[in-house]
Amino acid sequence: YFYEDVLRVPLILRVPASLGAIPHPDDTPSALASHVDVVPTLLDLTGVDPLPDSPPLQGHSLLAGPRDAAFAEATPGDKPNPQTHARVVVTDRWKYVFRPEDDVRDELYDLESDPDELRNLAVDAAHQSTLQALQQRVAFWMRDTADPLTPPSGSLPHP
């Protein structure tokens, strides 16, 4: 359920000139962002600090530049498509999907050469280093967000 058509939803922010501008690399409209980046970006634009007792924000301000990866998750109670637990990381080129309760536990797609995600490279020996690097990123993200699931088995121990 993490098809590119579902994940790559436009995020458009119109910022008044008096607040500055959000940097955008080479004016390309495909920079990665996440909905969790909206609040930190608005706080940064307005110069407002989070309240002292606020929980930490997962996102980062887009004033610092675009993300190099975006993450998403699904749980069995999600609507409108109830499904198994799943976590995903997407970069400009790669997508890794982790489903700990599914027969197909890992999916890896090269979005440059396979934009329709037809060839799962997770079992391809030539792509094991990419798979492990993305598993590690998901594991760190899961740790940082206090995810109750066990991270991917191929990921390295948390530092």
Residue frames as a rotation matrix with the C-alpha (Angstrom) as fourth column:
TYR 1
0.559 0.829 0.000 0.00
0.829 -0.559 0.000 0.00
0.000 0.000 -1.000 0.00
PHE 2
0.289 -0.556 -0.779 3.05
0.217 -0.754 0.619 2.22
-0.932 -0.348 -0.097 -0.22
TYR 3
0.240 -0.153 0.959 2.90
0.968 0.106 -0.226 2.77
-0.067 0.982 0.174 -3.96
GLU 4
-0.774 -0.633 -0.031 4.52
0.624 -0.770 0.136 5.96
-0.110 0.086 0.990 -5.20
ASP 5
-0.439 0.688 0.578 1.11
0.234 -0.533 0.813 7.32
0.867 0.492 0.073 -6.22
VAL 6
0.614 0.658 -0.436 0.04
0.559 0.028 0.829 7.10
0.558 -0.752 -0.351 -2.58
LEU 7
0.261 -0.610 -0.748 3.25
0.908 -0.107 0.404 8.35
-0.327 -0.785 0.526 -0.96
ARG 8
-0.753 -0.647 0.121 4.27
0.641 -0.680 0.356 11.18
-0.148 0.346 0.927 -3.30
VAL 9
0.409 0.912 0.037 1.53
0.912 -0.409 0.018 13.62
0.031 0.026 -0.999 -2.44
PRO 10
-0.110 -0.490 0.865 2.32
0.464 -0.795 -0.391 17.27
0.879 0.359 0.315 -3.23
LEU 11
0.241 0.098 -0.966 3.16
0.912 -0.364 0.191 19.52
-0.333 -0.926 -0.177 -0.31
ILE 12
-0.135 -0.198 0.971 2.78
0.631 -0.772 -0.070 23.16
0.764 0.604 0.229 -1.24
LEU 13
0.138 0.112 -0.984 3.51
0.893 -0.443 0.074 25.91
-0.428 -0.889 -0.161 1.25
ARG 14
0.263 -0.039 0.964 2.95
0.548 -0.816 -0.183 29.54
0.794 0.577 -0.193 0.34
VAL 15
0.003 -0.403 -0.915 5.13
0.978 -0.190 0.087 31.55
-0.209 -0.895 0.393 2.64
PRO 16
0.952 0.305 -0.003 4.61
0.300 -0.940 -0.161 35.31
-0.052 0.153 -0.987 2.95
ALA 17
0.398 -0.844 0.359 7.71
0.355 -0.219 -0.909 37.17
0.846 0.490 0.212 1.78
SER 18
0.390 -0.215 0.895 8.00
-0.696 -0.706 0.134 38.80
0.603 -0.675 -0.425 5.19
LEU 19
0.808 -0.047 0.588 8.76
-0.441 0.612 0.656 35.40
-0.391 -0.789 0.474 6.71
GLY 20
-0.278 -0.960 0.019 11.54
-0.661 0.206 0.722 34.44
-0.697 0.188 -0.692 4.31
ALA 21
0.333 0.316 -0.888 11.77
-0.900 0.388 -0.200 31.59
0.282 0.866 0.413 1.86
ILE 22
0.632 -0.121 0.765 12.07
-0.239 0.909 0.341 27.83
-0.737 -0.399 0.546 2.00
PRO 23
-0.294 -0.815 -0.499 15.23
-0.810 -0.065 0.583 26.76
-0.508 0.575 -0.641 0.16
HIS 24
0.752 0.526 0.398 14.66
-0.185 0.747 -0.639 24.44
-0.633 0.407 0.659 -2.73
PRO 25
-0.216 -0.948 0.232 17.51
0.040 0.229 0.973 22.66
-0.975 0.220 -0.011 -4.51
ASP 26
-0.942 -0.315 0.117 17.74
0.129 -0.017 0.992 23.67
-0.310 0.949 0.057 -8.16
ASP 27
-0.443 0.855 -0.270 14.03
-0.816 -0.509 -0.274 24.55
-0.371 0.099 0.923 -8.12
THR 28
-0.785 0.201 -0.586 13.14
-0.183 0.828 0.529 20.92
0.592 0.523 -0.613 -8.69
PRO 29
-0.075 0.869 0.489 9.61
-0.903 -0.267 0.336 20.15
0.422 -0.417 0.805 -7.57
SER 30
0.494 0.313 -0.811 10.44
-0.152 0.950 0.274 16.61
0.856 -0.012 0.517 -6.40
ALA 31
-0.574 -0.734 0.362 12.28
-0.487 -0.050 -0.872 17.24
0.658 -0.677 -0.329 -3.13
LEU 32
-0.238 0.449 -0.861 11.29
0.569 0.783 0.251 14.87
0.787 -0.430 -0.442 -0.35
ALA 33
-0.651 0.148 0.744 9.27
-0.638 -0.638 -0.432 16.16
0.411 -0.756 0.509 2.57
SER 34
-0.651 0.491 -0.579 6.93
0.600 0.800 0.004 14.65
0.466 -0.345 -0.815 5.10
HIS 35
0.312 0.843 0.438 3.74
0.233 -0.515 0.825 15.89
0.921 -0.155 -0.357 6.72
VAL 36
0.642 -0.113 -0.759 5.61
0.767 0.070 0.638 15.76
-0.019 -0.991 0.132 10.05
ASP 37
-0.495 -0.862 0.112 7.85
0.868 -0.495 0.030 18.55
0.029 0.112 0.993 8.69
VAL 38
0.059 0.593 0.803 5.00
0.527 -0.702 0.479 21.07
0.848 0.395 -0.353 8.51
VAL 39
0.908 0.339 -0.248 4.89
0.377 -0.396 0.837 22.00
0.186 -0.853 -0.487 12.22
PRO 40
0.206 -0.886 -0.415 8.67
0.742 -0.134 0.656 22.39
-0.637 -0.443 0.630 12.65
THR 41
-0.500 -0.367 0.784 8.77
0.832 -0.455 0.318 24.46
0.240 0.812 0.533 9.46
LEU 42
0.372 0.723 0.582 5.95
0.428 -0.690 0.584 26.75
0.824 0.032 -0.566 10.60
LEU 43
0.830 -0.141 -0.539 7.58
0.504 -0.221 0.835 27.16
-0.237 -0.965 -0.113 14.02
ASP 44
-0.194 -0.981 0.032 10.88
0.851 -0.152 0.503 28.02
-0.488 0.125 0.864 12.34
LEU 45
-0.324 0.125 0.938 9.25
0.744 -0.578 0.335 30.49
0.584 0.806 0.094 9.93
THR 46
0.576 0.681 0.453 7.44
0.231 -0.666 0.709 32.30
0.785 -0.304 -0.541 12.72
GLY 47
-0.365 -0.835 0.412 10.30
-0.278 -0.324 -0.904 32.16
0.888 -0.445 -0.114 15.22
VAL 48
0.425 0.601 0.677 8.15
-0.864 0.047 0.501 30.37
0.269 -0.798 0.539 17.77
ASP 49
-0.742 -0.668 -0.058 9.68
-0.590 0.692 -0.416 27.71
0.318 -0.274 -0.908 20.01
PRO 50
-0.060 0.706 -0.706 7.75
0.169 0.704 0.690 24.59
0.984 -0.078 -0.162 21.00
LEU 51
0.648 0.347 0.678 6.35
-0.599 -0.317 0.735 24.70
0.470 -0.883 0.002 24.51
PRO 52
-0.280 -0.882 0.378 8.86
-0.939 0.170 -0.297 23.41
0.198 -0.439 -0.877 27.09
ASP 53
-0.318 0.217 0.923 6.68
-0.519 0.775 -0.360 20.40
-0.794 -0.594 -0.134 28.01
SER 54
0.563 0.549 -0.617 5.92
-0.806 0.202 -0.556 19.46
-0.180 0.811 0.557 24.40
PRO 55
0.574 -0.389 0.720 6.96
0.262 0.921 0.288 16.01
-0.775 0.023 0.631 23.20
PRO 56
-0.480 -0.820 -0.312 9.80
-0.105 -0.300 0.948 16.07
-0.871 0.488 0.058 20.67
LEU 57
0.517 0.620 -0.591 8.77
-0.643 -0.174 -0.746 16.71
-0.565 0.765 0.309 17.08
GLN 58
0.372 -0.343 0.862 9.51
0.422 0.890 0.172 13.95
-0.827 0.300 0.476 14.57
GLY 59
0.761 -0.012 0.648 9.90
0.634 -0.196 -0.748 16.26
0.136 0.981 -0.142 11.60
HIS 60
-0.283 -0.829 -0.482 12.49
0.762 -0.499 0.412 18.85
-0.582 -0.251 0.773 10.77
SER 61
0.355 0.409 -0.841 12.19
-0.055 -0.889 -0.455 22.36
-0.933 0.208 -0.293 9.42
LEU 62
0.574 -0.091 0.814 12.30
0.793 0.310 -0.524 22.56
-0.204 0.947 0.250 5.65
LEU 63
0.946 -0.321 -0.040 14.20
-0.323 -0.936 -0.139 25.83
0.008 0.145 -0.989 6.08
ALA 64
0.205 -0.903 0.377 17.20
-0.494 0.237 0.836 23.62
-0.845 -0.357 -0.398 6.76
GLY 65
-0.583 -0.355 -0.731 16.74
-0.812 0.223 0.539 22.08
-0.029 0.908 -0.418 3.31
PRO 66
0.375 0.792 -0.483 14.90
-0.798 0.540 0.267 19.06
0.472 0.285 0.834 1.96
ARG 67
0.508 -0.112 0.854 15.04
-0.540 0.731 0.417 15.62
-0.671 -0.673 0.311 3.50
ASP 68
-0.511 -0.638 -0.577 17.24
-0.860 0.389 0.331 12.91
0.013 0.665 -0.747 2.07
ALA 69
-0.853 0.331 -0.403 14.61
0.248 0.938 0.244 10.34
0.459 0.108 -0.882 3.06
ALA 70
-0.310 0.826 0.470 10.98
-0.901 -0.413 0.132 10.16
0.304 -0.383 0.872 4.11
PHE 71
-0.998 -0.034 -0.052 9.33
-0.009 0.907 -0.420 7.53
0.062 -0.419 -0.906 6.28
ALA 72
-0.164 0.985 0.057 5.81
-0.863 -0.171 0.475 6.15
0.478 0.029 0.878 6.57
GLU 73
-0.969 -0.089 0.231 4.03
-0.203 0.819 -0.536 3.51
-0.142 -0.567 -0.812 8.57
ALA 74
-0.133 0.957 -0.259 0.84
-0.663 0.108 0.741 1.48
0.737 0.270 0.620 8.48
THR 75
-0.881 -0.044 0.471 -0.91
-0.415 0.551 -0.724 -0.49
-0.228 -0.833 -0.504 11.20
PRO 76
-0.827 0.554 0.098 -3.81
0.554 0.770 0.317 -2.94
0.100 0.317 -0.943 11.09
GLY 77
-0.092 0.861 -0.501 -6.28
0.770 -0.257 -0.584 -0.29
-0.631 -0.440 -0.639 12.30
ASP 78
-0.802 -0.250 -0.542 -5.53
-0.071 -0.862 0.502 2.22
-0.593 0.441 0.674 9.53
LYS 79
0.275 0.915 0.295 -8.49
0.524 0.114 -0.844 3.30
-0.806 0.387 -0.448 7.45
PRO 80
0.331 0.941 -0.074 -9.65
-0.920 0.304 -0.245 2.93
-0.208 0.149 0.967 4.74
ASN 81
0.439 -0.225 -0.870 -7.29
-0.444 0.787 -0.428 -0.02
0.781 0.574 0.246 4.06
PRO 82
0.673 -0.244 0.699 -6.72
-0.632 0.302 0.714 -2.15
-0.385 -0.922 0.049 7.16
GLN 83
0.596 -0.567 -0.568 -3.48
-0.299 0.500 -0.813 -4.03
0.745 0.655 0.128 6.67
THR 84
0.601 -0.492 -0.630 -0.59
0.770 0.567 0.293 -5.66
0.213 -0.661 0.720 8.46
HIS 85
0.651 -0.490 -0.579 2.07
0.088 -0.709 0.699 -3.61
-0.754 -0.506 -0.419 10.18
ALA 86
0.458 -0.567 0.685 4.45
0.871 0.131 -0.474 -2.02
0.179 0.813 0.554 7.70
ARG 87
0.472 -0.425 -0.773 7.21
0.119 -0.838 0.533 0.58
-0.874 -0.343 -0.345 7.69
VAL 88
0.612 -0.250 0.751 8.81
0.787 0.100 -0.608 2.26
0.078 0.963 0.258 4.69
VAL 89
0.092 -0.602 -0.793 11.70
0.129 -0.783 0.609 4.55
-0.987 -0.158 0.005 3.86
VAL 90
0.714 0.137 0.686 11.89
0.695 -0.025 -0.719 6.35
-0.082 0.990 -0.113 0.52
THR 91
-0.198 -0.766 -0.612 14.87
0.284 -0.642 0.712 8.22
-0.938 -0.033 0.344 -0.89
ASP 92
0.033 0.188 -0.982 15.15
-0.779 -0.611 -0.144 9.93
-0.627 0.769 0.126 -4.25
ARG 93
-0.417 -0.310 -0.854 16.18
-0.847 0.474 0.242 6.60
0.330 0.824 -0.460 -5.77
TRP 94
-0.819 -0.074 -0.569 15.21
0.029 0.985 -0.170 3.75
0.573 -0.156 -0.805 -3.44
LYS 95
0.129 0.826 0.548 12.20
-0.896 -0.140 0.422 2.44
0.426 -0.545 0.722 -1.56
TYR 96
-0.831 -0.321 -0.455 12.43
-0.070 0.871 -0.487 -0.16
0.552 -0.372 -0.746 1.20
VAL 97
0.173 0.931 0.322 9.27
-0.782 -0.069 0.619 -1.68
0.599 -0.359 0.716 2.72
PHE 98
-0.899 -0.426 -0.099 9.39
-0.239 0.669 -0.703 -3.75
0.366 -0.609 -0.704 5.92
ARG 99
0.208 0.974 0.092 6.38
-0.780 0.108 0.617 -5.90
0.590 -0.200 0.782 6.89
PRO 100
-0.630 -0.639 0.441 7.28
-0.771 0.450 -0.451 -7.96
0.090 -0.624 -0.776 9.97
GLU 101
-0.275 0.611 0.743 4.08
-0.409 0.625 -0.665 -10.02
-0.870 -0.487 0.078 9.92
ASP 102
0.634 0.514 -0.578 3.98
-0.703 0.071 -0.708 -10.78
-0.323 0.855 0.406 6.19
ASP 103
0.743 -0.368 0.558 5.38
0.443 0.896 0.001 -13.69
-0.501 0.247 0.830 4.16
VAL 104
0.272 -0.654 0.705 7.24
0.731 -0.336 -0.594 -11.14
0.626 0.677 0.387 2.04
ARG 105
0.457 -0.089 -0.885 9.10
0.818 -0.349 0.457 -9.32
-0.350 -0.933 -0.087 4.81
ASP 106
-0.211 -0.641 -0.738 11.28
0.161 -0.768 0.620 -7.08
-0.964 0.012 0.265 2.68
GLU 107
0.662 0.291 0.691 10.73
0.734 -0.066 -0.676 -5.15
-0.151 0.955 -0.257 -0.51
LEU 108
-0.128 -0.734 -0.667 13.39
0.201 -0.678 0.708 -3.07
-0.971 -0.043 0.234 -2.23
TYR 109
0.626 0.388 0.676 12.77
0.742 -0.031 -0.670 -1.07
-0.239 0.921 -0.307 -5.38
ASP 110
-0.635 -0.753 -0.172 15.06
0.564 -0.604 0.563 1.04
-0.527 0.261 0.809 -7.53
LEU 111
0.306 0.897 -0.318 12.68
0.443 -0.430 -0.787 3.87
-0.843 0.100 -0.529 -8.40
GLU 112
-0.133 -0.414 -0.901 14.96
-0.642 -0.656 0.396 5.18
-0.755 0.631 -0.178 -11.17
SER 113
-0.867 -0.298 -0.399 15.06
-0.498 0.510 0.702 1.98
-0.006 0.807 -0.590 -13.21
ASP 114
-0.678 0.672 -0.298 11.74
0.569 0.737 0.365 0.54
0.464 0.078 -0.882 -11.99
PRO 115
-0.890 0.301 0.342 9.33
-0.407 -0.862 -0.302 3.41
0.204 -0.408 0.890 -11.25
ASP 116
0.073 0.975 -0.209 6.34
-0.704 0.199 0.682 1.05
0.706 0.098 0.701 -11.34
GLU 117
-0.288 -0.289 0.913 7.89
-0.930 0.312 -0.195 -1.12
-0.228 -0.905 -0.359 -8.60
LEU 118
0.672 0.555 -0.491 7.58
-0.697 0.698 -0.164 -4.37
0.252 0.452 0.856 -10.51
ARG 119
0.351 -0.654 -0.670 10.91
0.146 0.745 -0.650 -5.97
0.925 0.130 0.357 -9.52
ASN 120
0.955 -0.024 0.295 11.59
-0.295 -0.145 0.944 -6.60
0.020 -0.989 -0.146 -5.83
LEU 121
0.338 -0.923 -0.187 15.38
-0.306 0.080 -0.949 -6.41
0.890 0.378 -0.255 -5.45
ALA 122
0.474 -0.124 0.872 15.45
-0.880 -0.086 0.467 -7.45
0.017 -0.989 -0.150 -1.78
VAL 123
0.775 -0.159 0.611 16.52
-0.028 0.958 0.285 -10.98
-0.631 -0.238 0.738 -2.71
ASP 124
0.859 -0.489 0.152 19.08
0.174 0.000 -0.985 -9.84
0.481 0.872 0.085 -5.31
ALA 125
0.475 -0.751 -0.458 22.63
0.850 0.257 0.460 -10.37
-0.228 -0.608 0.761 -4.00
ALA 126
-0.313 -0.637 0.704 23.83
0.809 -0.568 -0.155 -7.34
0.499 0.521 0.693 -5.97
HIS 127
-0.037 0.411 0.911 21.66
-0.102 -0.908 0.406 -5.05
0.994 -0.078 0.075 -3.84
GLN 128
0.352 0.179 -0.918 22.31
0.764 0.512 0.393 -6.40
0.540 -0.840 0.043 -0.34
SER 129
-0.670 -0.632 -0.390 24.38
0.742 -0.542 -0.395 -3.41
0.038 -0.553 0.832 0.78
THR 130
-0.737 0.503 0.451 21.57
-0.282 -0.836 0.471 -1.03
0.614 0.221 0.758 -0.26
LEU 131
0.251 0.859 -0.445 19.02
0.123 0.428 0.895 -3.25
0.960 -0.279 0.002 1.48
GLN 132
0.035 -0.303 -0.952 21.05
0.954 0.294 -0.059 -3.31
0.298 -0.906 0.299 4.70
ALA 133
-0.918 -0.387 0.082 21.62
0.357 -0.900 -0.250 0.46
0.171 -0.200 0.965 4.65
LEU 134
-0.436 0.834 0.337 17.87
-0.446 -0.526 0.724 1.10
0.782 0.166 0.601 4.28
GLN 135
0.325 0.475 -0.818 17.03
0.486 0.658 0.575 -1.51
0.811 -0.585 -0.017 6.93
GLN 136
-0.477 -0.610 -0.633 19.36
0.867 -0.206 -0.454 0.39
0.146 -0.765 0.627 9.23
ARG 137
-0.905 0.174 0.387 17.61
-0.136 -0.983 0.125 3.69
0.402 0.060 0.914 8.49
VAL 138
0.098 0.989 -0.113 14.22
-0.230 0.133 0.964 2.13
0.968 -0.068 0.240 9.26
ALA 139
0.172 -0.095 -0.981 15.61
0.805 0.587 0.085 0.60
0.567 -0.804 0.177 12.47
PHE 140
-0.827 -0.515 -0.226 16.97
0.554 -0.679 -0.481 3.98
0.095 -0.523 0.847 13.64
TRP 141
-0.637 0.672 0.378 13.69
-0.416 -0.712 0.566 5.71
0.649 0.203 0.733 12.75
MET 142
0.294 0.755 -0.587 11.73
0.153 0.569 0.808 3.04
0.943 -0.327 0.051 14.63
ARG 143
-0.212 -0.452 -0.866 13.99
0.939 0.153 -0.309 3.53
0.272 -0.879 0.392 17.66
ASP 144
-0.958 -0.264 0.113 13.73
0.238 -0.950 -0.202 7.32
0.161 -0.167 0.973 17.49
THR 145
-0.437 0.874 0.211 9.93
-0.621 -0.463 0.632 7.20
0.651 0.146 0.745 17.31
ALA 146
-0.657 0.098 0.748 9.58
-0.649 0.432 -0.627 4.55
-0.384 -0.897 -0.220 20.05
ASP 147
-0.004 0.618 -0.786 8.01
-0.853 0.408 0.325 2.10
0.522 0.672 0.526 17.60
PRO 148
0.274 0.160 0.948 6.78
-0.821 0.552 0.144 -1.00
-0.501 -0.818 0.283 19.46
LEU 149
0.984 0.109 -0.142 7.67
-0.171 0.798 -0.578 -3.36
0.051 0.593 0.804 16.60
THR 150
0.340 -0.905 0.257 10.95
0.290 0.361 0.886 -5.23
-0.894 -0.227 0.385 16.35
PRO 151
0.273 -0.261 -0.926 13.13
-0.740 -0.671 -0.029 -3.61
-0.614 0.693 -0.377 13.67
PRO 152
0.776 0.019 -0.630 14.23
-0.543 0.528 -0.653 -5.41
0.321 0.849 0.420 10.49
SER 153
0.899 -0.397 0.185 16.43
0.204 0.753 0.626 -8.44
-0.388 -0.525 0.758 11.15
GLY 154
0.431 -0.770 0.470 19.14
0.838 0.150 -0.524 -7.26
0.333 0.620 0.711 8.76
SER 155
0.682 -0.157 0.714 19.65
-0.164 -0.985 -0.059 -4.00
0.712 -0.077 -0.698 10.59
LEU 156
-0.362 -0.900 -0.242 22.67
0.246 0.158 -0.956 -3.42
0.899 -0.406 0.164 12.77
PRO 157
-0.007 0.340 -0.940 22.32
0.996 0.085 0.023 -3.05
0.088 -0.937 -0.339 16.55
HIS 158
0.812 0.340 0.475 21.33
0.298 -0.940 0.164 0.40
0.502 0.008 -0.865 17.72
PRO 159
-0.248 -0.949 0.195 24.24
0.269 -0.261 -0.927 2.55
0.931 -0.177 0.320 18.88
